[in-house]
Amino acid sequence: MLSDLLRDKNWLKCKKRKTIWYPRGENTLRAVDIFSGCGGITLGLHEACAAYDLKLKMVMACDMFPAAEQSYRDNFRPSEFLNKPIQTYIDGEINAPKTENEESLVKKLKKIDIVVGGPPCQGNSNLNNHTRGDDPRNELYMRMIRFVELFQPKIVLIENVRGVSNNKQRVVPRANEHLRRFGYSVSHGVVRGHEIGIPQTRTRHFTVAVRMKRANISFDQFSKPTVDTPRTLGWAIRDLQKLEPPSESIFYRTPSPGPVNQARMDYFIGTDEYNLPNRERPPCQQGDHTYPAVYGRMRWDEPAPTLTTGFGCNGRGRFTHPDGGRVLTPHEAARVQTFPDYYDFTMIEKRTDLHHLIGNAVPPLMAKHILEKLIKICYH
């Protein structure tokens, strides 16, 4: 366990940019990341391949968010990056003949070994009280299933929020039924980040499949705890506290709060309190409320709460730094998400874009945890 702790920590601190694209060669797996974001799953896939001396070629990624394309291209150099809606390219019905657009994509990409992706999750999120579980974006999950039908990869991984298994369109059971009919062994379930070495309480749902009829793909092997003691916020970022930022990039600096929110963060300095007292809160939270974590501060000796795109505002969750006075920098947040220091976010110039990329990412070490096991099943 100690060796894993040191290995992962050293990896997080690694500043030398790694070569993570391989245009040719033996033992090279050809992969696609759909709804890629900045590439958290891709980075985990690379590390999973490296554990078995396999090379990785990212044949294609797809995302409509311009900042995602910018960061993904700079860090992974995919052969193709599709920046229009996936249904522009994968526009046929499941079980139907290939459309003209699909024929073109199949011809361009050729063989694909691994398909990964995290379809938009807003419709499944517990934060979405209006269309929870019944949102047109939930059907994008099925575009990945159509992609699998067209390319027949060896490994499939689909990530989403925990609530995806309860949505009204039944995308998970429908997807699993199709995958089994395509010849895959399929499983799905929930992985809790703090139980597998991620220094936050992030919980995500995964559907996994391998093109092997009788493979042992019970989800217990992916969801069972692998650490006796959860990794803490201090494990992830304490070494950054006394370092001078290497540049003026917003990646290394916190946003500037208004005077009222600054006072709320300053309140914690020199105290033993972690929840902001009601008297210091906005009037709407000065009576009974159910938001004790909002405006709260994190603890050094516990995992961070689940980071969201709002990690730069103390009014959007328990995002005040353990020492008070500020929120996390994007660099610190990226560490909590288990992005190593060599991953370059500094090309992103808008803070909202940067927070969106980091807050929505799949932690690379979470993706690695699952993909390493899938690669072992299929290739070793």
Secondary structure, DSSP 8 states (H G I E B T S, - for coil): -HHHHHHHHHHHH--S------SS-TTEEEEEEES-TT-HHHHHHHHHHHTTT-EEEEEEEE-S-HHHHHHHHHHH--SEEE-S-HHHHS-S-TTS---HHHHHHHHHH---SEEEE----GGG-TT--SSTT--GGGGHHHHHHHHHHHH--SEEEEEEEGGGGG-TT-HHHHHHHHHHHTT-EEEEEEEEGGGTT-SB--EEEEEEEES-TT----THHHHS---SS---HHHHHGGGTT---SSS-GGGS-----HHHHHHHHTTTT-S--S--GGGS-GGGSSS-S-TTTT-B--TTS-B----TTTT-GGGSS-B-TTSSSB--HHHHHHHTT--TTS--TT---HHHHHHHHHH---HHHHHHHHHHHHHHHH-
